[in-house]
Amino acid sequence: MTQLARQKQPELSEVLKPLSKEELIRIIVQVAEQDSMFKSGLLVKYSQGDYTRQLQLSKQLMNSIVKKYVGRDGFIPYRETYSFASDMVGVMEEIDETTDSIYALEVALMVLAEGVEAFQYADDSNGDIGMLINECFGQIRDLAESLDQQEASRRELFFERVLHMSDSKIFEGWEDFRLELLRICAEFAEDEKLRERLEAAIKRRIDAIAGAQFGKYTAEALLKLLHELIQDYCSADEADKFEEEHLQYTFSE
């Protein structure tokens, strides 16, 4: 090995440090033009814009991630699924520090929807897409729990958006995901008006799955959630009456 070969390679930061601001910008733009995912990530993280514009940028970032990993056959192979899921989680992490909880919620719901769709175009043999969806639910629940109790209008808006999402057609065949969103809605059940709307939504869902394959299992889970709401916010007599009307189910843990 020659003396030159033994010399330590310079760190990238050391090479870039003497460059002017204009030169650094030129380099970043050049790299970004060659990597749409990198470009979208920069725009999401550093651009300043209104709510709608920021959501559009987050959607663009998601699309660039899908495009990066989906092959010519429109499928993400097993060896790429973990990296795909991790990058999708990163879309939510880019806005973790935002003070706009509604914007953060919308991004999490977008990632959730894409995650459910990814079951159709990715090999989830190792459960990586399931991990992505769990991360989405965790993010949404954390956001719900962080909302200020005094901000009634923001809490109602958050509740409305999650409740509406629970009724989306993207969850056809994925009733457990609908149920998880309804459970998150229960975080707002101290508000009587919101609780009544949640209870009505649960009952509509029970009616919708009547007679469906595995409908009994889902109906039992929904009834348990309804029972929890009655126990927490209604009288003991009402809880007893509910149990008597549904003797075929076991509500105790």
Secondary structure, DSSP 8 states (H G I E B T S, - for coil): --HHHHS----HHHHHTTS-HHHHHHHHHHHHHH-HHHHHHHHHHH----HHHHHHHHHHHHHHHHHHH--TTS-B-HHHHHHHHHHHHHHHHTTTT-S-HHHHHHHHHHHHHHHHHHTTTB--TTSHHHHHHHHHHHHHHHHHHHS-TT-HHHHHHHHHHHHHHHT-GGGTT-HHHHHHHHHHHGGGTTSHHHHHHHHHHHHHHHHHTTTSTTHHHHHHHHHHHHHHHHHHHS-HHHHHHHHHHTTTS----
